[in-house]
Amino acid sequence: MALLPAALALASGGAIGLILGLIGGGGSILAVPLLVYVVGMPSPHAAIGTAAFAVALNAAASLGLHARHGRIRWPCAFVFSAAGVGAAFLGAAVGKAIDGQKLLALFGIVMIAVGVMMLRPKLSVDGKSPWLSRETAGKLLPRLLGLGAAVGILSGFFGIGGGFLIVPGLMLAANMDVREATGASLVAVTAFGLSSASSYAWSGLVDWPVAALLITGGAVGAVTGTKAHGALASRGGALTRVFAAFVIAAGLYVSGRGVLELVPS
């Protein structure tokens, strides 16, 4: 691998990790456009497969940290994830069958939607958050299974962690507060990412050296971002709004480029 692409992959991972540490989410949505337009990966499908693997490993590392503090609602997280794993395989299979430029155009639209969702006020929950048990299964299982499958399809299709959908999905399905949902979402992000990545890897669409650089840069960036988060905690809302605006602008660019590539010259 040439020095410049390797340096750009490392820097891209650092940027993603920095954003994740600084504002707590959203950074992984940039992985695919960074790999395509900055690192210069020629295949959008390979970029999606590579990004999915890197996102899954980063989520697994974060999951370990959350688990040490006992913040994970394991029963709900496992059911939600189990429902989405098969759906993620299905979504990945459909994504691989679609033209790469069309996939990028659709990905840009998703980026715009993510940016808009980040600008909206966070969901709040009322009342006690029920744990999954024999008594609550009749109420919780249909919602966890349905929402898990829906998010899994999108995660597999676009090769993204889907945390921006998983967190509100868990809040709606199990009445979790945002902190509980954030911890539990990491189980699903890891599971969905590995499902998507394995599907793409089976087709030879994961660039392992680039994935390793992305993960390494992400780890360094996450440490820096987490430290900066403490100093900028009072400005977290403003940082999120600025990043959301950037994601929307990047989504417009990605979708526009994808559409232009489809127009006959």
Secondary structure, DSSP 4 states (H G I P E B T S, - for coil): --HHHHHHHHHHHHHHHHHHHHHSS-GGGGHHHIIIIII--S-HHHHHHHHHHHHHHHHHHHHHHHHHTT---HHHHHHHHHHHHHHHHHHHHHHHHS-HHHHHHHHHHHHHHHHHHHHSPPP---S--PPPSTTTHHHHHHHHHHHHHHHHHHHHHHT---HHHHHHHHHHHH---HHHHHHHHHHHHHHHHHHHHHHHHHTT---HHHHHHHHHHHHHHHHHHHHHHHHTGGGHHHHHHHHHHHHHHHHHHHHHHHHHHHS--
